[in-house]
Each structure stands twice: as C-alpha cells, then as structure tokens.
Amino acid sequence: TGLTLASSYATNCGNADNEYGLNISNLTGTATISGTTFDNAADDLIHFVNTNTNGNLTVNSSSSFIYPASISASANAAIAIQPNGTSNVTATVQSSTFTNIKSDSIQWGAATAGSNGTSTLNFSNNTITVNTAGRASGYSLSCQESTTGNITIANNNFSGAGGNGVISIDCNDSSLLTGSVSSNT
C-alpha cells in the first residue's frame, strides 16, 4: 500500500503505446511524488488507473513534467488519472511545472461503463508552459457515467497552452461535478 518517489529522474521511458514513465494500477494508500522529473515517455508520463480500489496521488515539491521536441506518436498526458468502477480517488498536484506536454497536463476521468465513484482533484500553484508547436498542455476533466467529482483548479499559470481549451470540463451521463476554478492566468 502506498508509494513514495522522491528526488528521482525518469527519462525516455518506453518506445510504444501504453508504455509510461510511471504506471500505477489499483494502488491503495497514497502515491507521493516529490521533487521528481519525468522527461519523455512513449505514452503518459504518469498513468494512474484504479478500478474498484480507493487510492490517492500527491505530486508536489517542484516536480517537473516534460516532453522534448521529438516525441513518439503515442505521447499523451503528463498525468492521466482514471478512477474506474467504484474507485474513490483523491489527487493533489501542486507547485509543479509542465513543459510542452503533448495533450493535457492533467487528464482526469473514468474510462469504464458503470463507474460511480467519488473523486477529488486539487490542481494548484502549477506552471504550464508551451513553446513547441502542436502541443496543448491544458487541463482536461471528463465526468462520465454516475461519477461524482470535486475539483479545485487555482493559481496556475498557463502560457501558450491550448487544444480543446486551456481548462476543458465535460460532464456526461448522470455525473455530478462541484468545485471551483479561480485565479488562473
């Protein structure tokens, strides 16, 4: 139960789809990532998927997420979080940097039919920078099925980010979303 990753460096991880910088699956307890750099992966830099399992993810202390100029065709998100089934997941991502991320700095949403867990995400005090063409690096939240989401997106600085919107929130089916988006630049 749990994982602590501190002051580490993961670079050029994988060479095909579904190969990640860090793959977390059905974690109970808390994964704490601090002062760690993820520099390039074939897919997501961090891929966090829980199915019918409660768990937490904390990223802080100047962690860094980077995709270089040359990336694989399957490069995707800095952090992808999927709270599937009955999973209750709490994620806090603070005081970190995201540079030239292919799709989203954070990509959050259940990916299985019938999901109905409750998840909380706090994404605050982060710096998101895009200076490479064809990159998005925004924030994408998708509430699906019967999930409940609680979000706080605050005090982030987005520079050059785009895609479907710097902050993209989409709720479908009978999902419920509460929270706040404030003081972002």
Disulfide bonds with the S-S distance in Angstrom:
none
